[in-house]
């Protein structure tokens, strides 16, 4: 299976990891202060908000998740 045929290409997975798990920690990375509790709270809240919103959407609108999963197959 080539990258174009896979459900989630490597590029998409890397983008997801960067946006969801690395971007919330940018304030701590920039300031070099890992003891900054407000930044930790922001990072945790951001990650939880992402996860919870996806869980709610998956439960209420599974067809929407299926449609969004096929975004690479869409024709312009």
PyMOL commands that set and color helices and strands:
alter all, ss='L'
color gray80, all
select helices_A, chain A and resi 10-31+37-60+62-69+71-73
alter helices_A, ss='H'
color red, helices_A
deselect
rebuild
show_as cartoon
